Amino acid sequence: MVVVVVVVVVVAVLMAVLVVMAVLMVVAVLVVVSLQVSHDAPPIVEPSTGAAASSASAW
């Protein structure tokens, strides 16, 4: 019974990792497309709000 629980947990973790990697791939593709479409204002990229917020809090 313990082996079944361990296998289920491992499979769930692997699925979560795959989902996170897929989301990161989609975000990367969207960033590249947005940068190619709008060459006028490349610094304004919405998915990088975490880095922008951290740099703003550093100020």
Buried (B, 14 or more C-beta within 10 A) or exposed (E): EEEEEEEEEEEEEEEEEEEEEEEEEEBEEEBEEBEEEEEEEEEEBEEEEEEEEEEEEEE
